[in-house]
Amino acid sequence: LPVRRRERRMMRFKSAGQCQRFVSTHGQIANLFQLHRKHLNAADHRQLRALASATWREIALPIQA
């Protein structure tokens, strides 16, 4: 059941607010990395993964500095 899985994941966080902040950010970032592999050959998949990683570095590195 999806609801049970979601509840189990939420238990890992200290508060519902912390969980909500993570989920809202994670949803936006996860879209960069969720590639539908069955429609891609290996070379295209590697190229898209490299592009996603580069995009992630552009987003994440300024936040850490």
C-alpha positions as CSV (number, residue, x, y, z in Angstrom):
1,L,0.0,0.0,0.0
2,P,1.4,3.4,-1.0
3,V,0.1,5.1,2.2
4,R,1.9,2.6,4.5
5,R,5.1,3.1,2.6
6,R,4.8,6.8,2.8
7,E,4.1,6.6,6.6
8,R,7.1,4.4,7.1
9,R,9.4,6.9,5.2
10,M,8.0,9.8,7.3
11,M,9.0,8.0,10.5
12,R,12.6,8.6,9.6
13,F,12.2,12.3,10.1
14,K,12.2,14.2,13.4
15,S,9.1,16.2,12.5
16,A,6.5,16.5,9.8
17,G,7.8,19.9,8.8
18,Q,11.3,18.5,8.2
19,C,9.7,15.7,6.1
20,Q,7.7,18.2,4.1
21,R,10.8,20.4,3.4
22,F,12.7,17.3,2.2
23,V,9.9,15.9,0.1
24,S,9.2,19.3,-1.7
25,T,12.9,19.7,-2.6
26,H,13.5,16.0,-3.4
27,G,10.6,15.9,-5.9
28,Q,12.1,18.7,-7.9
29,I,15.6,17.3,-7.9
30,A,14.6,13.7,-8.4
31,N,13.0,14.5,-11.8
32,L,16.5,15.3,-13.1
33,F,17.7,11.7,-12.4
34,Q,14.6,9.6,-13.2
35,L,15.3,8.5,-16.7
36,H,13.1,5.9,-18.5
37,R,15.8,3.5,-19.4
38,K,13.7,1.3,-21.6
39,H,13.5,4.0,-24.2
40,L,17.2,4.8,-24.3
41,N,20.3,3.1,-25.6
42,A,23.4,2.9,-23.3
43,A,25.2,5.9,-25.0
44,D,22.2,8.2,-24.7
45,H,21.6,7.1,-21.1
46,R,25.2,7.9,-20.2
47,Q,25.0,11.3,-21.9
48,L,21.7,12.2,-20.1
49,R,23.2,11.1,-16.7
50,A,26.2,13.3,-17.3
51,L,24.0,16.2,-18.1
52,A,21.9,15.6,-15.0
53,S,25.1,15.4,-12.9
54,A,26.4,18.7,-14.3
55,T,23.0,20.3,-13.7
56,W,23.1,19.0,-10.1
57,R,26.6,20.4,-9.5
58,E,25.4,23.8,-10.8
59,I,22.5,23.8,-8.3
60,A,24.2,22.2,-5.3
61,L,27.6,23.8,-5.3
62,P,26.5,27.4,-4.8
63,I,24.4,26.3,-1.8
64,Q,27.3,24.7,-0.1
65,A,29.6,27.7,-0.5
